Structure formats: C-alpha cells, structure tokens
Amino acid sequence: MAGRAVRSSETRSTEIARINDRNGGTGKMMRAWKRRTGNNKRELSPLKKVGLSRALSKLGYCSRSRAEVLIAAGRVKLNGTLRHNPESPVHLGKDRIEIDGQPIASSSKIYLALNKPRGVVTTAADEKGRETVYSYLPGNLPWLAPVGRLDKASEGLLLLTNDSEWAARITAPETHLDKTYHVQINAIADEPLLQALRNGVRVSDGEFLRLKNVRLLRQGERHSWLEIALDEGKNRHIRQMLEELKLGVLRLVRIAIGPLALGDLPKGTTRPLGLGEKQALDRAMRAPNREPASSVR
C-alpha cells in the first residue's frame, strides 16, 4: 500500500512539474498583459434607453426571461400601447409600463446574502425538478436574482438582489472583485502543486485558467484545505484547474466576495446586507484590488 502511495505521489508530482514547465511562462505573460491593459478599459456609461424586457428587470419586477414571456403573451403596455417586442425602447423614470393594467413602479433595492447549501442549484426553476436557492428565501419578497452562480456541488456565500446594474458590476470581469474559496482536495498539497496553480493551467478545452492567490490552510493524512482567490471566474474554474492536475475536489466553499465575508451565517439561511457592507463592496469595485477577505469556519 505504501509503495502504491509513493508511486501515486511521484506520478502526480511529475504531472505537476510538466504542467509547471509548460504553463509557467504563459502564466507570467498573461499576468503582465492584464496589468498593461487592465487600466485601459473604459466603464460603460448608463444607457439612456433600455429594452422593455430589461426595463422590467431593472425595475425589480421579474427576470428578463420572464419579462419576455409576459410581453409575448400581450400582457405588457408601454405608455398605454400594447407591446410585443421585448426590445421596445424605454426611458426609465419617464415612460409608463403596465402589466395586466397595473402600473409598474421601481421596487426598493434589496441585497441579500445566502449561505447556499451543497446540492442546490442556482436558478429560479429547474427542468429536472431539483431544489433551487429560491427554496431558502423569505416569503413576500419582490423578485430577486442571484449575483453570479455557484454550481450544484459548491456551497457558501451567494448574493441575491433586484438591483441588476449593481449585480452586473459585481460579476463583470473588468471589476476584478476577489472571490475567495476554501477548497478541500483529496491529496496532500505540496509546494509544486501550489506553484502549478499559481502559474495557471491549460485545461482540456485549450483555455488557460489562472487564479489570483492560493495558500495552504491545513492538511491531514490524506486531505488538504486550500484558500483560493479568483478575480475573474469561468464556469467550474477551480474544479477544472484541479482536475487537470489529477486532483479531486471534496468540498468547495465560497467564503468571501471582496470585503464581504460569509462569517457565521448558518447554512441555508439569508440575511440582508448592512449599509456599511454594501458601501464596502461599492468601494472595492472602484478601488485597486486588495487582499481577499478571510473567514474562520
């Protein structure tokens, strides 16, 4: 048994060394390119007009996809005229929108934090009948949308809001707002593994994935916990990187978004963001990135 464990460790170390050698220079070049070009991106100015379906979303009435259904069903009027085109231009704050004859006004902005349990999907309705994050929201709330996603097997901090512009800024790649995760893997993490992750990894579809920071939190005889920070995220970003290094993910918990930490929020419960927390997130989106928040679990 010990001999097989040693050979497995040697095989993994050889694989990591190969990937380090293959990707090290590329990772440095990409990080340098990001530094050179990151400041040249211009923030998008607010649109004077938006499409009708987007207007309903921005007003906090429903999602854009639900709005398109309502519009197609002939239930939405704009300035007294029935509209069937979800892209009909709307002046928010000036034009009048009605659904089923009832005027729609902007809802008060709501910002919630949820400690998402494992095994729950981040969607309003699931075609497979799986449990969704909406099962954990308090009743009598206006429509809220998840800010980004956590996949079914992942858990931890998830934001929900009816402020679509704010949500778009949180998730925009150019914002580079840190998302911090605690990840349990099925191996003892050594320095070659950590360096491979720092260098970045080219995954099976040819895309080069990188992270901002990684450090070892703790380890046992067979498992390790890592803290990983991303300032941009692809679908299954961390899982893909670790899979390429022949490692399995046992748990993946998002513990912070920018300066907002999950803290001791019980699993499956929500709480509203405090004014100071909301303002801290807003400042983090305007300021250069700092060290990610940390949380003791």
C-alpha positions as CSV (number, residue, x, y, z in Angstrom):
1,M,0.0,0.0,0.0
2,A,2.8,2.4,1.0
3,G,4.6,1.6,-2.3
4,R,1.5,2.4,-4.3
5,A,1.0,5.7,-2.4
6,V,4.6,6.7,-3.1
7,R,4.3,5.9,-6.8
8,S,1.0,7.8,-7.0
9,S,2.6,10.8,-5.3
10,E,5.6,10.6,-7.7
11,T,3.2,10.4,-10.7
12,R,1.3,13.4,-9.6
13,S,4.5,15.4,-8.9
14,T,5.8,14.5,-12.4
15,E,2.5,15.7,-13.9
16,I,2.6,18.9,-11.9
17,A,6.2,19.6,-12.9
18,R,5.3,19.0,-16.6
19,I,2.4,21.5,-16.4
20,N,4.5,24.0,-14.5
21,D,7.1,23.8,-17.2
22,R,4.5,24.1,-19.9
23,N,2.5,26.9,-18.4
24,G,4.9,28.9,-16.2
25,G,6.0,31.4,-18.9
26,T,2.5,31.6,-20.3
27,G,1.0,32.5,-16.9
28,K,3.6,35.3,-16.4
29,M,3.0,36.7,-19.8
30,M,-0.8,36.7,-19.3
31,R,-0.5,38.4,-15.9
32,A,1.8,41.1,-17.4
33,W,-0.7,41.6,-20.3
34,K,-3.5,42.0,-17.8
35,R,-1.5,44.6,-15.9
36,R,-0.7,46.6,-19.1
37,T,-4.3,46.5,-20.5
38,G,-6.5,46.5,-17.4
39,N,-6.4,50.2,-16.9
40,N,-7.3,50.9,-20.5
41,K,-10.8,49.5,-20.3
42,R,-13.5,52.2,-20.1
43,E,-16.5,51.9,-17.9
44,L,-19.7,51.7,-19.8
45,S,-21.9,54.8,-19.4
46,P,-25.5,54.2,-18.4
47,L,-27.8,53.8,-21.4
48,K,-30.4,56.5,-22.0
49,K,-32.8,53.8,-23.2
50,V,-33.2,50.1,-22.4
51,G,-35.3,47.4,-24.0
52,L,-38.7,46.7,-22.5
53,S,-37.7,43.3,-21.0
54,R,-34.6,44.7,-19.5
55,A,-36.6,47.6,-18.1
56,L,-38.8,45.2,-16.2
57,S,-35.8,43.5,-14.8
58,K,-34.1,46.8,-13.8
59,L,-37.3,47.9,-12.0
60,G,-37.1,44.7,-10.0
61,Y,-40.4,43.2,-11.3
62,C,-39.1,39.9,-12.8
63,S,-36.2,38.4,-14.7
64,R,-35.6,39.3,-18.3
65,S,-36.6,35.9,-19.5
66,R,-39.9,36.1,-17.5
67,A,-40.5,39.6,-18.9
68,E,-40.1,38.2,-22.5
69,V,-42.8,35.7,-21.7
70,L,-45.2,38.4,-20.4
71,I,-44.5,40.6,-23.4
72,A,-45.1,37.8,-25.9
73,A,-48.4,37.0,-24.1
74,G,-49.7,40.5,-24.7
75,R,-49.8,41.5,-21.0
76,V,-47.4,44.5,-21.2
77,K,-48.3,48.0,-22.2
78,L,-45.8,50.9,-22.7
79,N,-47.4,54.3,-22.5
80,G,-50.8,52.8,-23.0
81,T,-49.9,50.8,-26.1
82,L,-49.6,47.0,-26.1
83,R,-46.1,45.9,-27.0
84,H,-44.9,42.5,-28.3
85,N,-41.3,43.4,-28.9
86,P,-39.1,42.8,-25.8
87,E,-36.6,45.3,-27.3
88,S,-39.1,48.2,-27.5
89,P,-37.1,51.2,-26.2
90,V,-38.0,52.5,-22.7
91,H,-37.0,55.7,-21.0
92,L,-36.8,54.6,-17.3
93,G,-38.2,57.2,-15.0
94,K,-40.2,58.8,-17.8
95,D,-42.2,56.1,-19.7
96,R,-45.1,54.3,-18.1
97,I,-45.2,50.5,-18.0
98,E,-48.3,48.4,-17.2
99,I,-48.8,44.7,-16.7
100,D,-52.3,43.4,-16.8
101,G,-53.5,47.0,-16.5
102,Q,-51.5,47.7,-13.3
103,P,-48.7,50.3,-13.4
104,I,-45.2,49.1,-12.5
105,A,-43.0,51.2,-10.3
106,S,-39.4,50.7,-9.2
107,S,-39.1,48.3,-6.2
108,S,-36.9,49.2,-3.2
109,K,-33.5,47.8,-3.7
110,I,-32.8,44.6,-1.7
111,Y,-29.4,43.0,-1.1
112,L,-29.3,39.5,0.5
113,A,-26.6,37.1,1.4
114,L,-27.4,33.4,1.4
115,N,-25.2,30.6,2.7
116,K,-26.0,28.2,-0.2
117,P,-26.1,24.5,0.8
118,R,-24.4,21.9,-1.3
119,G,-26.7,20.1,-3.7
120,V,-28.9,23.1,-4.5
121,V,-29.0,24.7,-8.0
122,T,-28.7,28.5,-8.6
123,T,-31.7,29.0,-10.8
124,A,-35.3,30.2,-10.4
125,A,-36.8,27.0,-11.9
126,D,-35.1,23.7,-12.7
127,E,-36.3,21.5,-15.5
128,K,-35.1,18.4,-13.6
129,G,-37.1,19.3,-10.5
130,R,-34.0,19.8,-8.3
131,E,-34.1,22.0,-5.3
132,T,-33.2,25.7,-6.0
133,V,-31.8,28.5,-3.9
134,Y,-35.3,30.1,-4.1
135,S,-36.4,27.5,-1.6
136,Y,-34.3,29.3,1.0
137,L,-35.6,32.9,0.5
138,P,-38.0,34.5,2.9
139,G,-41.6,35.0,1.6
140,N,-43.2,38.2,0.5
141,L,-40.1,39.5,-1.3
142,P,-40.0,41.1,-4.8
143,W,-38.2,39.2,-7.5
144,L,-34.5,38.7,-6.7
145,A,-31.8,37.4,-9.0
146,P,-28.6,35.5,-8.0
147,V,-25.4,37.6,-8.4
148,G,-23.3,35.1,-10.4
149,R,-23.6,31.4,-9.7
150,L,-22.4,28.6,-7.5
151,D,-22.6,25.2,-9.1
152,K,-24.7,22.4,-7.6
153,A,-21.8,20.8,-5.7
154,S,-20.5,24.1,-4.4
155,E,-21.6,25.9,-1.3
156,G,-21.2,29.2,0.6
157,L,-21.7,32.9,0.0
158,L,-24.2,33.8,-2.7
159,L,-25.7,37.3,-3.2
160,L,-29.2,38.0,-4.4
161,T,-30.6,41.3,-5.4
162,N,-33.2,43.1,-7.6
163,D,-30.6,45.8,-8.4
164,S,-29.5,44.4,-11.8
165,E,-26.9,47.2,-12.5
166,W,-25.2,46.5,-9.2
167,A,-25.2,42.8,-9.9
168,A,-23.7,43.3,-13.3
169,R,-20.8,45.3,-11.8
170,I,-20.2,42.6,-9.1
171,T,-19.8,39.9,-11.8
172,A,-18.1,42.0,-14.6
173,P,-14.6,40.6,-15.4
174,E,-13.2,44.1,-15.6
175,T,-14.2,44.8,-12.0
176,H,-11.7,42.2,-10.8
177,L,-13.5,41.8,-7.4
178,D,-11.9,39.0,-5.5
179,K,-14.0,35.8,-4.8
180,T,-12.4,33.7,-2.1
181,Y,-12.9,29.9,-1.6
182,H,-11.9,27.2,0.8
183,V,-11.3,24.0,-1.1
184,Q,-10.8,20.6,0.2
185,I,-8.8,18.3,-2.1
186,N,-8.1,14.5,-1.9
187,A,-4.3,14.9,-1.7
188,I,-1.5,16.4,0.4
189,A,-0.7,19.8,-1.0
190,D,3.0,20.4,-1.5
191,E,4.8,23.4,-3.0
192,P,5.0,22.0,-6.6
193,L,1.2,21.8,-6.5
194,L,0.8,25.3,-5.2
195,Q,3.2,26.6,-7.8
196,A,1.4,24.9,-10.6
197,L,-1.8,26.6,-9.5
198,R,0.0,30.0,-9.3
199,N,1.4,29.6,-12.8
200,G,-2.0,28.8,-14.2
201,V,-3.3,25.7,-16.0
202,R,-4.3,25.0,-19.6
203,V,-7.4,22.8,-19.3
204,S,-8.8,20.2,-21.7
205,D,-10.7,22.6,-24.0
206,G,-7.5,24.6,-24.5
207,E,-8.4,27.6,-22.3
208,F,-5.7,28.9,-20.0
209,L,-7.1,29.4,-16.5
210,R,-5.4,31.3,-13.7
211,L,-6.1,32.4,-10.1
212,K,-5.0,35.4,-8.1
213,N,-3.8,33.7,-4.9
214,V,-3.5,30.3,-3.3
215,R,-2.3,29.2,0.1
216,L,-2.4,26.1,2.2
217,L,-4.8,26.3,5.1
218,R,-4.4,22.9,6.8
219,Q,-3.9,19.3,5.9
220,G,-4.4,15.8,7.4
221,E,-3.0,12.4,6.5
222,R,-4.8,12.3,3.1
223,H,-6.6,15.6,2.5
224,S,-5.7,19.3,2.3
225,W,-7.7,22.6,2.6
226,L,-6.6,25.4,0.3
227,E,-7.7,29.0,0.2
228,I,-8.0,30.2,-3.4
229,A,-8.9,33.7,-4.6
230,L,-10.1,34.5,-8.1
231,D,-10.5,37.9,-9.5
232,E,-12.3,36.6,-12.6
233,G,-14.2,33.3,-12.9
234,K,-15.1,30.9,-15.7
235,N,-17.6,28.0,-15.4
236,R,-16.2,25.4,-12.9
237,H,-12.9,27.5,-12.9
238,I,-11.3,25.9,-9.8
239,R,-12.6,22.4,-10.4
240,Q,-11.2,22.4,-14.0
241,M,-7.8,23.5,-12.8
242,L,-7.6,20.8,-10.1
243,E,-9.0,18.2,-12.5
244,E,-6.2,18.9,-14.9
245,L,-3.7,18.3,-12.1
246,K,-5.4,14.9,-11.4
247,L,-6.9,16.1,-8.1
248,G,-10.4,15.6,-6.8
249,V,-12.5,18.3,-5.0
250,L,-14.2,17.1,-1.9
251,R,-15.7,20.4,-0.8
252,L,-15.7,23.9,-2.4
253,V,-17.0,26.7,-0.2
254,R,-17.1,30.4,-1.2
255,I,-16.2,32.3,2.0
256,A,-16.0,35.9,0.7
257,I,-16.8,38.3,-2.1
258,G,-14.5,41.2,-2.0
259,P,-14.6,42.5,1.6
260,L,-17.8,40.7,2.4
261,A,-17.2,37.5,4.4
262,L,-19.6,34.6,4.9
263,G,-18.8,34.6,8.6
264,D,-21.1,32.5,10.8
265,L,-24.2,32.7,8.7
266,P,-25.9,29.3,9.2
267,K,-26.2,27.1,6.1
268,G,-29.4,27.6,4.2
269,T,-30.2,31.0,5.8
270,T,-30.2,34.5,4.5
271,R,-29.6,38.0,5.9
272,P,-29.8,41.5,4.4
273,L,-26.5,43.3,3.8
274,G,-25.9,46.1,6.1
275,L,-25.4,49.6,4.7
276,G,-21.7,49.5,5.6
277,E,-21.3,46.1,3.9
278,K,-22.9,47.4,0.7
279,Q,-20.8,50.5,0.7
280,A,-17.6,48.5,1.3
281,L,-18.4,46.4,-1.8
282,D,-19.1,49.5,-3.8
283,R,-15.7,50.9,-2.7
284,A,-13.9,47.6,-3.5
285,M,-15.3,47.8,-7.1
286,R,-13.9,51.3,-7.5
287,A,-10.5,50.7,-5.8
288,P,-7.5,48.6,-6.9
289,N,-7.7,45.0,-5.6
290,R,-6.5,44.3,-2.1
291,E,-6.0,41.1,-0.2
292,P,-9.2,38.9,-0.2
293,A,-11.3,38.8,3.0
294,S,-10.8,35.7,5.1
295,S,-13.2,33.8,7.4
296,V,-12.9,31.3,10.2
297,R,-15.3,28.4,9.7
